């Protein structure tokens, strides 16, 4: 169920941003989550996990409002 919630959250966010994953919103999201210095970012695996957690959270927030 968690994976499904994450995927639905990603789909919803993708639709909202017109799937512009290199657009302003996603760049802002990256800097907010990980900072602007890419050399200090966590590994790709940790970033993917954080992305899925964020998508799951976004889906839950939408479902409860």
WOFEN-V777225 format. One record per residue. N is the residue number from 1. RES is the residue in three letters. NEAR is the number of other C-alpha atoms within 10 Angstrom. D_LAST is the distance of its C-alpha to the last C-alpha in Angstrom with 2 decimals. Layout:
n:res:near:d_last
N:RES:NEAR:D_LAST
N:RES:NEAR:D_LAST
//
This chain:
n:res:near:d_last
1:UNK:6:19.70
2:UNK:10:18.96
3:UNK:12:20.87
4:UNK:11:19.12
5:UNK:18:15.64
6:UNK:21:17.33
7:UNK:16:18.96
8:UNK:17:15.98
9:UNK:23:14.25
10:UNK:20:17.60
11:UNK:15:17.94
12:UNK:17:14.71
13:UNK:17:15.80
14:UNK:14:19.27
15:UNK:11:18.52
16:UNK:10:16.68
17:UNK:15:19.79
18:UNK:10:22.22
19:UNK:14:23.40
20:UNK:12:25.21
21:UNK:12:25.17
22:UNK:10:27.83
23:UNK:11:26.13
24:UNK:11:25.18
25:UNK:11:21.57
26:UNK:16:22.78
27:UNK:13:25.80
28:UNK:14:23.77
29:UNK:12:21.53
30:UNK:16:24.80
31:UNK:13:26.37
32:UNK:10:23.46
33:UNK:14:23.38
34:UNK:15:27.15
35:UNK:13:29.03
36:UNK:13:31.32
37:UNK:8:34.38
38:UNK:10:34.23
39:UNK:7:37.13
40:UNK:9:35.00
41:UNK:15:32.14
42:UNK:11:31.73
43:UNK:8:33.07
44:UNK:9:31.56
45:UNK:9:30.64
46:UNK:11:28.63
47:UNK:15:26.93
48:UNK:12:25.99
49:UNK:11:24.57
50:UNK:14:22.52
51:UNK:17:21.29
52:UNK:19:20.17
53:UNK:17:18.47
54:UNK:16:16.57
55:UNK:22:15.64
56:UNK:21:14.53
57:UNK:15:12.36
58:UNK:18:10.87
59:UNK:21:10.31
60:UNK:15:8.74
61:UNK:11:6.26
62:UNK:11:5.52
63:UNK:8:5.81
64:UNK:6:3.81
65:UNK:5:0.00
//
